[in-house]
Amino acid sequence: MDPFAAIGLASAIVQFVDFSCKLISEGQELYRSADGALKRNIELTEITTDLKSVTEPLAVMQPAPTSPDEVALQSLAVSCRDESKKLLKILENLEIPKDTQRKTWHVIRQTLQSAKKRERIGEIETRLEKLRGQFNTRLLSIMRCVV
């Protein structure tokens, strides 16, 4: 076997073993969890729920925004609210339903779903971080004009 092919094969094996170990670890955490969810997902749900609760009232500002900063802030609030809803729905679907027993097949199914959705969760999380930063910038701009 050519040395480069051997290195490629070894690399593929190491990646497979690493991925399998992570899945098993997540499965164990999920099985032992009192909430039926991974700790990372619980924390992300709390943060996202808080962001959604902050931006929701601003998404439907009354009276209608008048300044360009207020219009932009409302637009950012709507985007934050919508992205938060998407992320919360995904995270909710990754929980083991509370009315079911913690059977091994529930844990395996949810662990595989979690691995499958990890990239999508990361994309939405990144977008929310960018929106939050822009949201903070607009708020500072509005506060500067008020003071």
JORA-V576412 format. One record per pair of residues at least 4 apart in sequence whose ideal C-beta (glycine too) atoms are under 8 Angstrom apart, sorted by the first residue. I is the first residue (numbers start at 1). J is the second residue. D is the distance in Angstrom with one decimal. If there is no record, write none. Layout:
<<I J D> <I J D>>
//
This chain:
<<1 5 5.4> <1 6 5.1> <1 9 7.9> <2 6 7.0> <3 7 6.4> <4 8 6.4> <5 9 6.3> <6 10 6.3> <7 11 6.2> <8 12 6.4> <9 13 6.4> <10 14 6.3> <11 15 6.4> <12 16 6.3> <13 17 6.3> <14 18 6.2> <15 19 6.2> <16 20 6.2> <17 21 6.3> <18 22 6.6> <19 23 6.5> <20 24 6.3> <21 25 6.2> <22 26 6.3> <22 115 7.9> <23 27 6.2> <23 111 5.8> <23 112 7.4> <23 115 6.0> <24 28 6.4> <25 29 6.5> <26 30 6.1> <26 38 6.2> <26 111 5.2> <26 114 6.2> <26 115 7.5> <27 31 6.2> <27 107 5.3> <27 108 6.5> <27 111 4.2> <28 32 6.3> <29 33 6.1> <29 38 5.7> <29 39 6.8> <30 36 7.4> <30 37 7.3> <30 38 5.9> <30 96 6.8> <30 107 5.2> <30 110 6.0> <30 111 5.9> <30 114 7.8> <31 102 6.1> <31 104 7.7> <31 107 4.8> <33 37 6.0> <33 38 6.9> <33 39 7.4> <33 96 8.0> <35 42 5.9> <35 95 7.3> <36 95 4.9> <36 96 3.7> <36 97 7.2> <36 98 6.2> <36 102 7.6> <37 41 4.8> <37 42 5.2> <37 45 7.6> <37 91 7.5> <37 94 6.7> <37 95 4.4> <37 96 7.4> <38 42 7.0> <38 94 7.5> <38 114 6.6> <39 43 6.4> <40 44 6.3> <41 45 6.2> <41 91 5.1> <41 94 5.9> <41 95 7.5> <41 114 7.5> <42 46 6.6> <43 47 6.5> <44 48 6.0> <44 87 7.3> <44 91 6.3> <44 121 7.4> <44 125 7.0> <45 49 6.0> <45 88 6.5> <45 91 5.0> <45 92 7.9> <46 50 6.5> <47 51 6.5> <48 52 6.2> <48 84 5.1> <48 87 5.1> <48 88 5.6> <48 91 7.5> <48 128 7.0> <49 53 6.3> <49 84 7.6> <49 88 6.7> <50 54 6.5> <51 55 6.2> <51 80 6.1> <51 84 5.6> <51 128 6.6> <51 132 6.5> <52 56 5.9> <52 80 7.2> <52 81 5.9> <52 84 3.7> <52 85 7.0> <52 88 7.1> <54 58 7.6> <55 59 6.0> <55 76 7.7> <55 77 4.2> <55 78 8.0> <55 80 4.1> <55 81 5.1> <55 84 7.3> <55 135 7.1> <56 60 7.6> <56 77 7.5> <56 81 5.4> <57 61 7.6> <58 73 6.4> <58 74 6.2> <58 77 3.8> <59 74 6.5> <59 77 4.2> <59 78 4.5> <59 80 7.8> <59 81 4.8> <61 65 5.5> <61 70 7.2> <61 74 5.4> <61 77 7.9> <65 70 3.3> <65 71 4.8> <65 73 7.1> <65 74 5.1> <66 70 6.1> <67 71 7.1> <67 142 7.5> <67 145 7.5> <68 72 6.2> <69 73 6.1> <69 138 5.6> <69 141 5.0> <69 142 4.9> <69 145 7.1> <70 74 6.4> <70 142 6.6> <71 75 6.5> <72 76 6.3> <72 138 5.4> <73 77 6.3> <73 135 7.0> <73 138 4.4> <73 139 6.7> <73 142 6.6> <74 78 6.5> <75 79 6.6> <76 80 6.2> <76 131 5.9> <76 134 5.7> <76 135 4.7> <76 138 6.2> <77 81 6.2> <77 135 7.0> <78 82 6.3> <79 83 6.2> <79 131 5.4> <80 84 6.0> <80 128 6.7> <80 131 4.9> <80 132 7.0> <80 135 6.3> <81 85 6.5> <82 86 6.7> <83 87 6.4> <83 124 5.7> <83 127 5.5> <83 128 5.2> <83 131 6.6> <84 88 6.1> <84 128 6.8> <85 89 6.3> <86 90 6.7> <86 124 5.8> <87 91 6.2> <87 121 6.8> <87 124 4.6> <87 125 6.9> <87 128 6.9> <88 92 6.1> <89 93 6.5> <90 94 6.7> <90 117 5.7> <90 120 6.6> <90 121 6.1> <90 124 7.4> <91 95 7.3> <91 121 7.4> <93 113 7.2> <94 110 6.0> <94 113 5.8> <94 114 5.2> <94 117 6.5> <95 110 7.4> <96 100 6.5> <96 102 6.6> <96 106 5.2> <96 107 6.9> <96 110 5.5> <97 106 7.9> <100 106 5.9> <101 106 7.7> <102 106 6.5> <102 107 6.6> <103 107 7.4> <104 108 6.2> <105 109 6.1> <106 110 6.2> <107 111 6.0> <108 112 6.4> <109 113 6.3> <110 114 6.2> <111 115 6.7> <112 116 6.3> <113 117 6.1> <114 118 6.5> <117 121 5.6> <118 122 6.4> <119 123 6.5> <120 124 6.6> <121 125 6.0> <122 126 6.3> <123 127 6.6> <124 128 6.3> <125 129 6.5> <126 130 6.6> <127 131 6.2> <128 132 6.1> <129 133 6.6> <130 134 6.5> <131 135 5.9> <132 136 6.4> <133 137 6.6> <134 138 6.5> <135 139 6.4> <136 140 6.4> <137 141 6.4> <138 142 6.4> <139 143 6.2> <140 144 6.2> <141 145 6.8> <142 146 6.5> <143 147 6.3>>
//
